Amino acid sequence: MRALTEKEKLAVTLLTNYSVELTLIEPTKTALEKYIMDATVPVRAYLKEQNIHDYVFQSDGTEHKIIIEDTFLITESSFIESQTSLYRPRAKKKRGDPRIWFKKLPEYSNANNILAITYFEDKLYVINISTLAIDSLLSSLLINPLLELVQDIQKQNNSISNELLRKIQDIANQGTLPAIKKGDTAIGHTLETALGIAQNSSKAPDYKGIELKSYREKSSKSKESRKNLFAQVPNWKLSKFKSSREILDTFGYQREDNFKLYCTSSTKTRNSQGLILRLDSDINKLVENSSQKEIGDFVIWLMSDLKNRLLEKHNETFWVGADSTIINGVEHFQYQKILHTKKPIPSMFELLIEQGEITLDHLIKKDSKGRVSEKGSLFKISTSALSMLFPEQIKYSLVA
């Protein structure tokens, strides 16, 4: 696909700010003439993620074609009824390439226009972001097809957050809950268990697209309070060190039965292990450096990976604060309040790292049997900087 114009970039930004999940496709002159388009990797990934279609399991030939009847091409004033065809043509020596086509597309799009595809309530919508005035349509006082669709999507998204809010409010109304485990993660596990969320290793948000982050309210009053953003391992291919074990073996220390490395790295000052972070703007990377000259730079993260992880994890987040008390030797939690955030600003992520507001925690240990475990590399943000990264914030109190 060609590079987007500034107008098209703005259109994508506006739609995603309205919580419209989408993918993009570019019909070429040949595609419009032959009534056929390649289903590109992003398009195939979107169709799979939305549980619409998976080309992997589709056989070749038109007899195996999938038709989505409820397809609409959006104009300034109407929804044009269309159809979506998903298929693989027969090929002699290999599987046919995945194809996609929208009925009436040649009347709707010129060659090399950029089309946004979005799926909502079992219907597929196509939006020509090259020709439509997306900004004007979304800010219009008069209802139009695009605004109608966006408002419906927003309404559904709000219904999910309202549903989650009611559930957490019900939990808070029950009073204190006993922790289901010990340690720093007990507060999150206890809330997720009460919500009926099964524990898993998925990187996806916890509740129907909403990420849950719980914290102990008393400890958060500390000046040094930080909140977890996400875990992201370095890019080992680009790094001098190739594993967490190598980091631990080089910088770790003995504590009782465990050999561990529990420390925080930032761009502001070297920690007690001699480690510091450095932004390399020329190559758009975050680098961790050792004061040991023979080691120097030892791990690297691509900033694009970190920003994508931020957007993936925190499109919408409930930060749930709770009071912690000990009752009969067991920690109990009273959930007190929620900070509801949406749509982080990726460009601020870099700035906050540079300012030392976003830091990195190594949480690596090796037990007496030589087994290495890691909870990081964990990126955290100072509580005071949350509003800079997440401009859309709503506060809820769970107690009277």
VOZA-18871 format. One record per residue (C-alpha): residue number from 1; residue in three letters; x, y, z. Coordinates in pm, 1 decimal, decimal comma. Each point is the difference from the previous one (the first is absolute). Example, Ala and Ser with C-alpha at 12.3 -4.5 7.8 and 13.67 -1.06 7.14 Angstrom:
REM VOZA-18871
site pos 1; code ala; x 1230,0; y -450,0; z 780,0
site pos 2; code ser; x 137,0; y 344,0; z -66,0
REM end
This chain:
REM VOZA-18871
site pos 1; code met; x 0,0; y 0,0; z 0,0
site pos 2; code arg; x 122,2; y 350,5; z -79,9
site pos 3; code ala; x 92,0; y 254,7; z 265,6
site pos 4; code leu; x -295,9; y 183,3; z 151,3
site pos 5; code thr; x -55,5; y 369,1; z -64,6
site pos 6; code glu; x -37,1; y 239,2; z 293,6
site pos 7; code lys; x -375,1; y 6,5; z -59,0
site pos 8; code glu; x -16,9; y -380,4; z 11,0
site pos 9; code lys; x 215,4; y -16,5; z 312,2
site pos 10; code leu; x -235,0; y 246,7; z 168,9
site pos 11; code ala; x -300,1; y -209,5; z -105,5
site pos 12; code val; x 150,0; y -315,0; z 152,8
site pos 13; code thr; x 85,7; y 189,0; z 319,1
site pos 14; code leu; x -352,5; y 139,9; z 30,3
site pos 15; code leu; x -165,5; y -337,3; z -57,0
site pos 16; code thr; x 223,7; y -182,2; z 248,1
site pos 17; code asn; x -56,8; y 278,5; z 254,2
site pos 18; code tyr; x -367,4; y -88,1; z -26,3
site pos 19; code ser; x 89,5; y -363,8; z 81,1
site pos 20; code val; x -54,5; y -118,5; z -358,4
site pos 21; code glu; x 216,6; y -307,5; z -58,3
site pos 22; code leu; x 98,5; y -15,1; z -365,0
site pos 23; code thr; x 237,7; y -119,3; z -266,2
site pos 24; code leu; x 98,3; y 166,1; z -328,3
site pos 25; code ile; x 11,0; y -114,3; z -361,0
site pos 26; code glu; x 94,1; y 171,1; z -328,7
site pos 27; code pro; x -181,0; y -101,7; z -320,7
site pos 28; code thr; x 231,9; y 41,1; z -297,6
site pos 29; code lys; x -104,7; y 82,0; z -357,1
site pos 30; code thr; x 45,1; y -365,0; z -95,3
site pos 31; code ala; x -204,9; y -114,8; z 301,1
site pos 32; code leu; x -292,5; y 222,9; z -95,8
site pos 33; code glu; x 15,5; y -114,1; z -362,3
site pos 34; code lys; x 17,8; y -371,6; z 84,5
site pos 35; code tyr; x -236,4; y 8,9; z 297,9
site pos 36; code ile; x 257,3; y -162,3; z 227,7
site pos 37; code met; x 227,6; y 112,1; z 286,1
site pos 38; code asp; x 266,9; y -173,8; z 200,3
site pos 39; code ala; x -94,7; y -47,0; z 363,8
site pos 40; code thr; x 318,1; y 142,7; z 147,8
site pos 41; code val; x 153,1; y -120,6; z 326,0
site pos 42; code pro; x -158,1; y 282,3; z 208,2
site pos 43; code val; x -340,7; y -68,5; z -156,6
site pos 44; code arg; x 27,8; y -374,5; z 64,3
site pos 45; code ala; x 110,1; y 65,6; z 358,3
site pos 46; code tyr; x -294,7; y 234,2; z 60,4
site pos 47; code leu; x -254,0; y -247,4; z -141,1
site pos 48; code lys; x 145,0; y -272,9; z 220,7
site pos 49; code glu; x 13,8; y 217,8; z 314,3
site pos 50; code gln; x -363,4; y 101,1; z -49,2
site pos 51; code asn; x -100,0; y -367,0; z -43,4
site pos 52; code ile; x -130,6; y 78,2; z -347,8
site pos 53; code his; x 215,2; y -230,3; z -213,3
site pos 54; code asp; x 327,2; y -193,5; z 7,3
site pos 55; code tyr; x 148,7; y -62,9; z -343,4
site pos 56; code val; x 222,7; y -273,2; z 143,3
site pos 57; code phe; x -295,3; y -237,3; z 15,3
site pos 58; code gln; x -153,6; y 99,3; z -334,4
site pos 59; code ser; x 27,9; y -236,2; z -295,1
site pos 60; code asp; x 81,4; y 125,2; z -350,7
site pos 61; code gly; x -266,3; y 59,0; z -261,4
site pos 62; code thr; x -308,1; y 216,1; z -40,6
site pos 63; code glu; x -219,9; y -277,1; z 141,5
site pos 64; code his; x 162,4; y 71,4; z 337,4
site pos 65; code lys; x -52,9; y 376,5; z -22,3
site pos 66; code ile; x -136,0; y 170,5; z 313,1
site pos 67; code ile; x -252,1; y 280,9; z -49,3
site pos 68; code ile; x -76,3; y 265,3; z 262,6
site pos 69; code glu; x -338,8; y 131,4; z -105,0
site pos 70; code asp; x -20,3; y 280,0; z 257,1
site pos 71; code thr; x 264,2; y 227,5; z -148,2
site pos 72; code phe; x -37,4; y 375,4; z -41,9
site pos 73; code leu; x 201,9; y 266,8; z -180,7
site pos 74; code ile; x -29,4; y 324,7; z 195,0
site pos 75; code thr; x -53,0; y 331,3; z -180,2
site pos 76; code glu; x -75,8; y 345,4; z 139,9
site pos 77; code ser; x -372,2; y -64,0; z -20,6
site pos 78; code ser; x -68,0; y -373,2; z -25,6
site pos 79; code phe; x 94,8; y -360,8; z 67,4
site pos 80; code ile; x 41,5; y -166,9; z -339,3
site pos 81; code glu; x -93,3; y -368,0; z 18,8
site pos 82; code ser; x 283,2; y -224,4; z -113,1
site pos 83; code gln; x 140,7; y -350,2; z 48,9
site pos 84; code thr; x 343,2; y -122,1; z 108,4
site pos 85; code ser; x 155,5; y -301,2; z -172,8
site pos 86; code leu; x 279,4; y -191,3; z 175,0
site pos 87; code tyr; x 167,5; y -278,4; z -193,6
site pos 88; code arg; x 311,4; y -170,2; z -133,4
site pos 89; code pro; x 22,6; y -62,4; z -376,5
site pos 90; code arg; x 132,4; y -331,7; z -124,0
site pos 91; code ala; x 372,6; y -7,5; z -74,2
site pos 92; code lys; x 206,6; y -269,8; z -169,4
site pos 93; code lys; x 308,3; y -27,0; z 219,2
site pos 94; code lys; x -102,8; y 159,4; z 330,7
site pos 95; code arg; x -299,0; y 116,2; z 198,2
site pos 96; code gly; x -187,7; y 290,7; z -150,0
site pos 97; code asp; x 74,1; y 342,0; z 146,4
site pos 98; code pro; x -270,4; y 137,5; z 233,6
site pos 99; code arg; x -236,4; y 235,5; z -181,7
site pos 100; code ile; x -264,0; y 252,0; z 102,9
site pos 101; code trp; x -253,5; y 198,1; z -199,3
site pos 102; code phe; x -279,9; y 245,7; z 74,2
site pos 103; code lys; x -299,0; y 16,5; z -232,3
site pos 104; code lys; x -46,2; y 347,6; z -163,1
site pos 105; code leu; x 353,8; y 99,9; z 99,1
site pos 106; code pro; x 91,8; y 150,2; z -343,6
site pos 107; code glu; x -286,7; y 249,1; z 36,8
site pos 108; code tyr; x 112,1; y 87,5; z 354,5
site pos 109; code ser; x 378,4; y 22,6; z -19,2
site pos 110; code asn; x 262,7; y 128,4; z -238,9
site pos 111; code ala; x 328,7; y -180,0; z -52,0
site pos 112; code asn; x 241,2; y 38,3; z 292,4
site pos 113; code asn; x -257,0; y 142,5; z 239,0
site pos 114; code ile; x 45,9; y -127,2; z 355,6
site pos 115; code leu; x -297,5; y -187,7; z 143,1
site pos 116; code ala; x -59,8; y -65,0; z 368,5
site pos 117; code ile; x -177,4; y -326,6; z 80,1
site pos 118; code thr; x -179,6; y -42,2; z 331,0
site pos 119; code tyr; x -232,1; y -267,5; z 139,0
site pos 120; code phe; x -282,2; y 76,0; z 239,8
site pos 121; code glu; x -301,3; y -205,5; z 110,6
site pos 122; code asp; x 50,9; y -262,6; z -272,9
site pos 123; code lys; x 22,1; y 259,6; z -275,8
site pos 124; code leu; x 301,6; y 105,8; z -205,0
site pos 125; code tyr; x 46,5; y 367,8; z -84,0
site pos 126; code val; x 233,0; y 158,1; z -255,8
site pos 127; code ile; x 103,0; y 365,0; z 44,6
site pos 128; code asn; x 188,8; y 188,6; z -272,2
site pos 129; code ile; x 233,2; y 213,1; z 210,3
site pos 130; code ser; x 157,8; y 151,5; z -312,7
site pos 131; code thr; x -318,9; y 164,3; z -123,4
site pos 132; code leu; x -223,2; y 43,2; z 304,0
site pos 133; code ala; x 42,6; y 302,4; z 228,5
site pos 134; code ile; x 29,9; y -213,4; z 313,6
site pos 135; code asp; x 67,0; y 294,1; z 231,8
site pos 136; code ser; x -305,6; y 195,0; z -116,9
site pos 137; code leu; x -228,8; y -302,9; z 3,0
site pos 138; code leu; x 95,4; y -95,3; z 356,5
site pos 139; code ser; x -35,1; y 355,2; z 132,3
site pos 140; code ser; x -325,6; y 72,3; z -184,6
site pos 141; code leu; x -310,1; y 106,2; z 193,9
site pos 142; code leu; x -209,2; y -185,9; z -255,2
site pos 143; code ile; x -12,3; y -378,2; z 8,6
site pos 144; code asn; x 171,3; y -176,7; z -288,9
site pos 145; code pro; x 83,7; y -367,6; z -67,9
site pos 146; code leu; x 356,4; y 17,4; z 130,6
site pos 147; code leu; x -96,7; y 190,7; z 314,0
site pos 148; code glu; x -286,8; y -242,6; z 60,5
site pos 149; code leu; x 235,3; y -298,3; z -22,0
site pos 150; code val; x 261,7; y 158,4; z 226,1
site pos 151; code gln; x -258,5; y 94,2; z 261,5
site pos 152; code asp; x -134,8; y -356,1; z 2,6
site pos 153; code ile; x 353,7; y -137,0; z 48,4
site pos 154; code gln; x 63,2; y 245,4; z 283,2
site pos 155; code lys; x -328,5; y -92,3; z 164,8
site pos 156; code gln; x 91,3; y -368,7; z -4,0
site pos 157; code asn; x 348,1; y 68,9; z 136,1
site pos 158; code asn; x -147,9; y 209,0; z 280,0
site pos 159; code ser; x -237,7; y -283,2; z 83,2
site pos 160; code ile; x 298,7; y -229,7; z 63,9
site pos 161; code ser; x 173,1; y 248,6; z 228,9
site pos 162; code asn; x -328,6; y 63,8; z 182,1
site pos 163; code glu; x -49,4; y -374,3; z 41,4
site pos 164; code leu; x 348,8; y -38,6; z 148,9
site pos 165; code leu; x -52,5; y 301,5; z 225,1
site pos 166; code arg; x -321,1; y -151,5; z 139,3
site pos 167; code lys; x 174,7; y -331,6; z 68,7
site pos 168; code ile; x 289,1; y 163,2; z 186,6
site pos 169; code gln; x -245,6; y 217,6; z 191,4
site pos 170; code asp; x -185,0; y -315,9; z 110,8
site pos 171; code ile; x 330,8; y -150,3; z 114,7
site pos 172; code ala; x 85,3; y 316,3; z 195,3
site pos 173; code asn; x -343,3; y -6,8; z 163,3
site pos 174; code gln; x 78,1; y -344,4; z 143,1
site pos 175; code gly; x 266,5; y 153,9; z 224,5
site pos 176; code thr; x 350,9; y -134,1; z 40,7
site pos 177; code leu; x 106,5; y -304,9; z -202,5
site pos 178; code pro; x 271,1; y -241,0; z 120,6
site pos 179; code ala; x 302,9; y -23,9; z -228,4
site pos 180; code ile; x 10,8; y -324,4; z -196,6
site pos 181; code lys; x 382,0; y -0,3; z -0,7
site pos 182; code lys; x 293,0; y 189,9; z 147,9
site pos 183; code gly; x 229,3; y 259,6; z -149,3
site pos 184; code asp; x -23,8; y 304,8; z -224,4
site pos 185; code thr; x -233,8; y -164,2; z -251,3
site pos 186; code ala; x -253,4; y -113,7; z 261,8
site pos 187; code ile; x -213,8; y 311,4; z -38,3
site pos 188; code gly; x -46,1; y -48,8; z -374,2
site pos 189; code his; x -59,0; y -375,3; z 23,6
site pos 190; code thr; x -260,9; y 51,5; z 272,4
site pos 191; code leu; x -198,4; y 251,2; z -206,4
site pos 192; code glu; x 19,6; y -207,0; z -318,9
site pos 193; code thr; x -114,2; y -311,6; z 187,5
site pos 194; code ala; x -295,9; y 191,3; z 145,2
site pos 195; code leu; x -88,1; y 110,0; z -353,9
site pos 196; code gly; x 22,2; y -358,3; z -126,0
site pos 197; code ile; x 301,1; y 68,4; z -222,5
site pos 198; code ala; x 214,9; y -311,9; z -41,8
site pos 199; code gln; x 374,4; y 38,4; z 49,1
site pos 200; code asn; x 197,8; y -39,3; z -323,6
site pos 201; code ser; x 318,7; y 116,6; z -165,8
site pos 202; code ser; x -173,0; y 197,6; z -276,6
site pos 203; code lys; x 130,2; y 349,5; z -75,5
site pos 204; code ala; x -351,0; y 111,7; z -98,0
site pos 205; code pro; x -204,5; y 234,0; z 224,1
site pos 206; code asp; x -180,0; y -172,4; z 287,1
site pos 207; code tyr; x -371,6; y 75,6; z -40,0
site pos 208; code lys; x -159,3; y 24,4; z -347,7
site pos 209; code gly; x 274,6; y 232,9; z -121,7
site pos 210; code ile; x 46,9; y 188,7; z 328,0
site pos 211; code glu; x 325,6; y -40,7; z 191,4
site pos 212; code leu; x -16,3; y -28,4; z 381,0
site pos 213; code lys; x 281,0; y 139,0; z 215,1
site pos 214; code ser; x -42,9; y -23,6; z 378,1
site pos 215; code tyr; x 215,2; y 166,8; z 265,1
site pos 216; code arg; x 13,1; y 45,1; z 377,3
site pos 217; code glu; x -129,1; y 347,2; z 75,6
site pos 218; code lys; x 205,2; y 55,0; z 318,7
site pos 219; code ser; x 332,6; y -71,8; z -167,2
site pos 220; code ser; x -99,0; y 216,7; z -297,0
site pos 221; code lys; x 20,7; y 311,8; z 219,2
site pos 222; code ser; x 376,2; y -34,6; z -2,4
site pos 223; code lys; x 180,5; y 259,8; z -208,1
site pos 224; code glu; x 168,5; y -280,5; z -191,6
site pos 225; code ser; x -325,7; y -174,1; z -87,7
site pos 226; code arg; x 0,3; y -161,1; z -343,5
site pos 227; code lys; x -257,9; y -198,7; z -193,6
site pos 228; code asn; x 63,1; y -296,3; z -228,6
site pos 229; code leu; x -45,7; y 65,7; z -371,1
site pos 230; code phe; x 111,0; y -324,0; z -166,0
site pos 231; code ala; x 277,5; y -256,0; z -26,4
site pos 232; code gln; x 211,0; y -14,6; z -314,9
site pos 233; code val; x 317,2; y -203,3; z -50,4
site pos 234; code pro; x 286,7; y 159,4; z -192,6
site pos 235; code asn; x 61,7; y -63,2; z -366,0
site pos 236; code trp; x 251,1; y -279,0; z 53,6
site pos 237; code lys; x 107,7; y -3,8; z -366,3
site pos 238; code leu; x 121,8; y 360,3; z 25,1
site pos 239; code ser; x 137,6; y -32,9; z 354,3
site pos 240; code lys; x 348,4; y -99,1; z 115,6
site pos 241; code phe; x -153,6; y -217,9; z 273,1
site pos 242; code lys; x -230,9; y -271,6; z -130,1
site pos 243; code ser; x -204,2; y -99,2; z 305,3
site pos 244; code ser; x -125,1; y 102,4; z 343,8
site pos 245; code arg; x 230,8; y -264,2; z 147,8
site pos 246; code glu; x 300,6; y 183,5; z -145,0
site pos 247; code ile; x -118,8; y 328,6; z 155,6
site pos 248; code leu; x -49,9; y -173,7; z 335,5
site pos 249; code asp; x 335,1; y -177,8; z -7,3
site pos 250; code thr; x 179,6; y 328,5; z -73,2
site pos 251; code phe; x -173,2; y 240,9; z 236,9
site pos 252; code gly; x -179,2; y -221,9; z 253,8
site pos 253; code tyr; x 64,8; y -48,5; z 374,4
site pos 254; code gln; x -70,2; y -265,9; z 262,5
site pos 255; code arg; x -297,2; y 43,0; z 233,3
site pos 256; code glu; x -71,8; y -295,6; z 230,3
site pos 257; code asp; x -81,2; y -300,5; z -223,2
site pos 258; code asn; x -31,3; y 200,0; z -321,6
site pos 259; code phe; x 247,3; y 165,4; z -233,8
site pos 260; code lys; x -193,3; y 302,0; z -127,6
site pos 261; code leu; x -1,1; y 334,0; z -175,5
site pos 262; code tyr; x -275,9; y 225,4; z 129,4
site pos 263; code cys; x 76,6; y 356,7; z -103,2
site pos 264; code thr; x -138,1; y 307,1; z -177,5
site pos 265; code ser; x 168,6; y 161,9; z -299,1
site pos 266; code ser; x -74,0; y 350,6; z -122,4
site pos 267; code thr; x 150,7; y 261,4; z -230,7
site pos 268; code lys; x 79,7; y 234,5; z 290,4
site pos 269; code thr; x 268,9; y -177,6; z 201,2
site pos 270; code arg; x 184,1; y -331,9; z 25,0
site pos 271; code asn; x -138,1; y -244,6; z 254,9
site pos 272; code ser; x 205,7; y -196,8; z 253,4
site pos 273; code gln; x 79,8; y -262,3; z -266,5
site pos 274; code gly; x 141,5; y 273,5; z -225,2
site pos 275; code leu; x -288,7; y -19,8; z -249,2
site pos 276; code ile; x -164,5; y 289,4; z -181,4
site pos 277; code leu; x -242,8; y 44,7; z -290,6
site pos 278; code arg; x 78,5; y 210,2; z -307,2
site pos 279; code leu; x -223,3; y 109,8; z -285,2
site pos 280; code asp; x 171,4; y -21,9; z -336,3
site pos 281; code ser; x -213,0; y 225,7; z -217,5
site pos 282; code asp; x 213,7; y -60,7; z -310,1
site pos 283; code ile; x -94,3; y -366,7; z -12,0
site pos 284; code asn; x -328,1; y 34,4; z 194,8
site pos 285; code lys; x 102,0; y -243,8; z 273,5
site pos 286; code leu; x 8,5; y -21,2; z 377,2
site pos 287; code val; x 336,4; y -128,2; z 120,7
site pos 288; code glu; x 107,8; y -127,2; z 340,2
site pos 289; code asn; x 362,7; y 65,6; z 82,6
site pos 290; code ser; x 241,1; y -132,2; z 263,1
site pos 291; code ser; x 271,1; y 208,0; z 164,3
site pos 292; code gln; x 234,3; y -294,8; z -59,0
site pos 293; code lys; x 197,0; y 112,6; z -305,7
site pos 294; code glu; x 46,2; y -353,0; z -130,2
site pos 295; code ile; x -380,7; y -38,6; z -9,4
site pos 296; code gly; x -140,6; y 342,6; z -92,2
site pos 297; code asp; x -333,6; y -19,4; z -184,3
site pos 298; code phe; x -141,2; y -347,2; z 62,3
site pos 299; code val; x -373,3; y -3,9; z -86,2
site pos 300; code ile; x -219,1; y 189,3; z -247,6
site pos 301; code trp; x -372,1; y 63,2; z -44,2
site pos 302; code leu; x -144,0; y 142,9; z -320,9
site pos 303; code met; x -212,5; y 302,1; z 87,1
site pos 304; code ser; x -255,8; y -110,0; z -257,8
site pos 305; code asp; x -43,6; y -328,3; z 190,5
site pos 306; code leu; x -44,7; y 180,8; z 331,2
site pos 307; code lys; x -254,9; y 244,1; z -141,7
site pos 308; code asn; x -195,0; y -278,9; z -168,5
site pos 309; code arg; x -1,8; y -191,9; z 327,5
site pos 310; code leu; x -132,2; y 308,5; z 179,7
site pos 311; code leu; x -283,9; y 40,1; z -249,5
site pos 312; code glu; x -79,5; y -371,4; z 5,3
site pos 313; code lys; x -9,9; y -21,2; z 378,5
site pos 314; code his; x -152,9; y 333,2; z 97,2
site pos 315; code asn; x -255,2; y 96,2; z -262,3
site pos 316; code glu; x -233,8; y 15,4; z 299,1
site pos 317; code thr; x 99,3; y -62,0; z 362,5
site pos 318; code phe; x -154,3; y -12,2; z 346,9
site pos 319; code trp; x 259,3; y 89,3; z 266,6
site pos 320; code val; x -159,9; y -135,5; z 317,1
site pos 321; code gly; x 123,2; y 125,0; z 338,5
site pos 322; code ala; x -63,0; y -190,8; z 323,4
site pos 323; code asp; x 77,7; y 28,5; z 370,4
site pos 324; code ser; x 197,2; y -291,5; z 140,4
site pos 325; code thr; x -52,7; y -130,0; z 353,0
site pos 326; code ile; x 116,9; y -310,1; z 187,0
site pos 327; code ile; x -278,2; y -204,1; z 163,3
site pos 328; code asn; x 97,4; y -311,3; z 197,7
site pos 329; code gly; x 334,4; y -5,7; z -176,2
site pos 330; code val; x -153,7; y 16,5; z -350,9
site pos 331; code glu; x 14,1; y 304,6; z -228,5
site pos 332; code his; x -343,4; y 136,3; z -94,8
site pos 333; code phe; x -93,5; y 256,2; z -265,1
site pos 334; code gln; x -270,7; y 265,7; z -4,1
site pos 335; code tyr; x -25,5; y 133,1; z -353,4
site pos 336; code gln; x -41,3; y 376,5; z 24,3
site pos 337; code lys; x 21,8; y 178,3; z -332,5
site pos 338; code ile; x 59,1; y -30,0; z -375,3
site pos 339; code leu; x 189,0; y 218,4; z -244,4
site pos 340; code his; x -139,1; y -71,6; z -347,3
site pos 341; code thr; x 240,5; y 88,2; z -282,6
site pos 342; code lys; x -18,3; y -27,1; z -379,2
site pos 343; code lys; x 221,4; y 53,5; z -302,1
site pos 344; code pro; x 357,3; y 63,4; z 118,7
site pos 345; code ile; x 212,3; y 240,6; z -204,1
site pos 346; code pro; x 290,9; y -208,8; z -138,9
site pos 347; code ser; x 225,6; y 300,8; z -59,4
site pos 348; code met; x -15,1; y 80,6; z 372,4
site pos 349; code phe; x 142,1; y -342,1; z 86,0
site pos 350; code glu; x 339,5; y 101,0; z -134,7
site pos 351; code leu; x -4,5; y 335,2; z 176,9
site pos 352; code leu; x -96,1; y -156,5; z 333,7
site pos 353; code ile; x 286,8; y -248,7; z -26,4
site pos 354; code glu; x 236,1; y 289,2; z -67,7
site pos 355; code gln; x -138,9; y 184,5; z 303,8
site pos 356; code gly; x 40,6; y -305,9; z 223,1
site pos 357; code glu; x -377,1; y -26,1; z 55,9
site pos 358; code ile; x -10,6; y -339,8; z -172,1
site pos 359; code thr; x 255,8; y -245,3; z 135,3
site pos 360; code leu; x 97,4; y -363,0; z -44,7
site pos 361; code asp; x 3,2; y -269,4; z 268,6
site pos 362; code his; x 207,2; y -316,2; z -25,8
site pos 363; code leu; x -163,5; y -276,2; z 206,7
site pos 364; code ile; x 213,7; y -304,9; z -71,9
site pos 365; code lys; x 96,1; y -278,6; z 238,2
site pos 366; code lys; x 160,4; y -344,0; z -1,8
site pos 367; code asp; x -96,5; y -251,5; z 266,5
site pos 368; code ser; x 220,7; y -260,5; z 169,5
site pos 369; code lys; x -68,8; y -243,2; z -285,4
site pos 370; code gly; x 125,0; y 244,3; z -261,9
site pos 371; code arg; x -342,7; y 82,9; z -142,5
site pos 372; code val; x -27,0; y 359,6; z -125,7
site pos 373; code ser; x -329,5; y 188,6; z 14,0
site pos 374; code glu; x -78,0; y 356,0; z -102,5
site pos 375; code lys; x -294,1; y 231,5; z 67,8
site pos 376; code gly; x 136,1; y 276,0; z -223,4
site pos 377; code ser; x 141,7; y 180,0; z -180,7
site pos 378; code leu; x -271,9; y 210,1; z 157,9
site pos 379; code phe; x -67,4; y 357,6; z -110,8
site pos 380; code lys; x -155,6; y 221,8; z 268,2
site pos 381; code ile; x -125,3; y 357,6; z 10,1
site pos 382; code ser; x -7,9; y 244,7; z 289,3
site pos 383; code thr; x -353,6; y 70,1; z 119,0
site pos 384; code ser; x 44,5; y 373,6; z -51,7
site pos 385; code ala; x 76,2; y -52,9; z -371,5
site pos 386; code leu; x -307,0; y -209,8; z -81,9
site pos 387; code ser; x -196,5; y 302,3; z -119,8
site pos 388; code met; x 276,2; y 84,4; z -248,6
site pos 389; code leu; x -12,9; y -342,7; z -162,0
site pos 390; code phe; x -377,3; y -47,8; z 34,5
site pos 391; code pro; x -181,5; y 331,7; z -64,8
site pos 392; code glu; x -348,0; y -159,7; z 9,7
site pos 393; code gln; x -69,2; y -74,9; z 368,3
site pos 394; code ile; x -313,1; y -64,0; z 205,4
site pos 395; code lys; x 7,2; y -55,2; z 377,5
site pos 396; code tyr; x -248,2; y -221,1; z 184,4
site pos 397; code ser; x -39,1; y -36,8; z 376,0
site pos 398; code leu; x -108,4; y -347,0; z 116,1
site pos 399; code val; x -74,9; y 93,7; z 360,6
site pos 400; code ala; x -240,1; y 252,6; z 148,2
REM end
